[in-house]
Amino acid sequence: MTSDSTNSADTETYDYRYSDEAVDDLVRLGRADRKTYNEALAVRDEVCAAPHDEGYPLTGEWEGCRAKHFGSDRYRFVWECIDDVRCVAVLRVGKRNPRGISVYEAGRPESPIPRPGI
């Protein structure tokens, strides 16, 4: 299951789609901390407005993705920008936990956006 949205009012803004893992991440976050959940949604909107300018690039397994801190620097919003279809693939939303499994250690999910020509 993936979740998506179309932002047709502004042609500069990218659309977004969530990976199954990101949907699960957001459901857990919404149940645990509504304020931080709302911050995650605000970050999503910021990322869709400027997907190549927000956050910072990742390396290794996450090469080609970007991440942005939120929630008092305890959480990460991780995405991949698919320019061909002007869409942000939200891959993970979760804690950067120095103790236990962090959002990065959980592994990179498959993009919810089919790539043209692949």
DAFENQUI-V256791 format. One record per helix or strand of 2 or more residues. SS is the DSSP state (H for helix, E for strand). FROM is the first residue (numbers start at 1). TO is the last residue. Records with the same first field share a line. If there is no record, write none. Layout:
BEGIN
SS=FROM-TO / FROM-TO
END
This chain:
BEGIN
E=3-5 / 15-18 / 56-57 / 65-70 / 75-82 / 87-95
H=20-32 / 34-49 / 60-62 / 83-85
END
